[in-house]
Amino acid sequence: MKLHEFLKDRWMYLAASLLAAGFTAVLLLSLGAGPYSAGYAGGVFLLGQAGALAVDYFRRRSFYRSLDDSLTRLDRKHLIAEMLAEPSFEEGRILCGVVSQAGKSMNDEIAKYRLEEKEYREYVETWVHEIKTPISACRLMLENNPGALSEELTPDFDRIESYVEQALYYARSGSLEKDYVLKQCTLKQIVSAAVRKNAPALISSGVRIETESLDIPVMADSKWMEFILSQLLSNSVKYRGKEPCVRFSGTCEKNSVTLTVTDNGIGIPQKDVGRIFEKGFTGENGRRASSKSTGIGLYLCKRLCGKMGLSISVASSEGSGTAFSVVFPVSSMYRAV
């Protein structure tokens, strides 16, 4: 709060004080008092008013400065009500009460939506587990009845399972800590699990797998990493080129370990590279693909990596393939192991 703003807001009070001082001086002069006495009385009156304004200004300025500083320091601005100290003037106390009530109302709304979101997530997780049973039964029937129809339907069942798994991980991504088991493993173990899981799609698409320098230990959740690598492999299969090949390589640096997944597919247009991790973004390749992209897979990869303290980046040019890099920081927990 600045002084000129404070005075501007009280211009009527200032005008009334000047008029009252002038009226007092004129009244004293009319009663026979000398000019000095009349001016002295008016000056004392104005001095008293100025003192009262000064006290009011400084206590208000102190309160609003404290309020502004607290709001600046807070990461969660809605908690400002908890930081307010009750001021000594009535308007400030009213403001504190209003902010406190507004904060309580907002917290109640947040709690309601959190409960609804939790119930919805639990429903999705339950649905995913329940749908796996009929999917497994149908897959078993296909395996027991080989033929042209079975071969034609198997890729569709693979996609169904992939979408169901995607839904499960999307539902769990908001509460990763409940299903996150950090343990020591090697890049080779993580890559091998993802390749085995996607072997049917890789074999049918003729994708060759190459590996290099994967005997590097890292601290990670192998199940979540398997899902991330499966999404990358799925994209490599979907957007493959001639003689498709996916190469996994590991690099150990001073403060990190990097797993790079490189393919020789059709690549990503330069205008789309910066947006591929956005939720729902499909890009030019996604719109051209025979099986339309959902724009969820890479978004989930980015989200899950962020939750696990990892980072993921991409380098690509159209027609020259794509390289994804997942960086594992060398934490104190890893050094202890």
C-alpha positions, 0 to 999 in steps of 0.5 A: 500500500502506497501513501498517495493511494491511501490518501486518494482513497480518503479524499472525502475525509481529508476534504471534510477535515480541511473544511472543519479546520477552516470553519473552526478558525472562522468561528474563533475570529468571529468571536473576537479571537486573534488571527494567531489563536484561530490559526493555532486552533485550526492547525492543532485540529489538522495535526491531530487528524494527520496523526490519526491518519498516519497511525492508520496508514502504517498499521494497514501497510504493515498488514498488507505487506505481510499478506503480500509477502506470505502470498509470494512465498506460498507455493499453494496460494489457497493456503493463504488463510492459514498464514494470516495474522488477525490485524488490529483494525476492523476491516482487516478482521473482516477480510481475514474472516472472508478469506478463511471462509472462502478457503474452507469452502474451497478445501471442502470442494477439493475434498469432494472431487478427490473422493470422486476421483478416487472412487472413479480410479478404483472403479477403473482398476476393478473393471480392468481386472475383471475384463482381463478374465474374458480376454484371457478366455477368448485368447485361449480359445483362439490358441486352441483353434488355430486357423486363418480366423485365429491369426486374423483376430490375434493382433486385435486381441493384442491391441485390446490388451494394450489399451486395457493395460494403458487404462490401468496405468493411467488410473494408477499414475495419480497414486504411483507411490501405492504401487511403486517398488524400487529395487536394483536391476540392470538395464538388460533385465528391464529391456528383456522383459519388455521385448519378451512381452512384445515378442509376438508383435515384433516377430510378426512385424519383422522387427530386429532387436539389437542391444549394447552395453545393458549390463548397467545396474539402476534403481527402478521399478521394473514393472513400470519401466516394462510398461514404458518400454512397451509403449516405445516398442509399440510406436516403433512397430506402428511407425516402422520403415523398411527392414525395421530395427530397434536398438537398445543401448546404455550409457553410464555417466558421472551422475546418471545412467541413460537408456536409449531406444533407437529405431529406423522408422519413419521418424517424427516431423520437426513441427511435432517433436516438441508436442509428442508428450502432450496428452491427446496429441497424435500428430501427423503420423498418428493421423496417417497410421492405419490404427489411429493413435490415441495420444495417450501412450507417450503422455503416460511415459512422460508422466510415469517417468516424472513420478519416478524421478526419471526424465525422458526425451526424444530426438527425431527427424522425418525419415531418419528414425527416432531415439528416446532417452530415459535418464536414471539419476544416480541417487544416494540410495543407488550408491548405498547399494 
